[in-house]
Amino acid sequence: MERIGLALVDMRSAADPRVPLEVALIQLTAVSSAAPTTGSDAAWVRWVR
């Protein structure tokens, strides 16, 4: 929620006000989609790192 709030503030001074919000939404969805969904997925991610 904080990231979206910052994007809304940034929209006030942006040349194209859609850009900060779209970037924030892309960043948030990229982070959430990269999260493992099951315990075995999480174990795999830890092993790979």
N, C-alpha and C positions, 0 to 999 in steps of 0.2 A: 504494500500500500504506500509505503514511503517513496518508493521509486516512481510510482505514478504521480504522487503529489509533487515531487520535484519536476517531473515532466510538465505538469500543468503550469507550474511557475515559469519554467523555461519557455513555454508556448507564448508568453506575453512579449518576449523580446525576439523571438525567432522570425526570420524572413518568411518562412512557411510554417505556420503554427502546427501543422499536422506532424511535422518531422519529429520533434522531441517525443511526442506521445507514441508514434509508431515505433521509434527506436526502443523506447522503454518497454513496450509490449513485446517486441521481438526478443529483447534481452531476457525478459521474465519467462517467456515461453521456452526459450532455448535452455535456460537453466532448469526449469521444471521437467522438460522432456528428457534431459540428460540424467535425471535421478533414477536410480534403479527401482524397480517396482516390486521385487521379491527378495527374500533373504539370500537366495542363491546368486541372484544378480549382484547384490551388494558384496558378497564374498568374492565373486569374480572380479569386480572393480578393484577391491583391495588387493587381490593377488596380482593383477596386472600392474598396478602402481608399484 
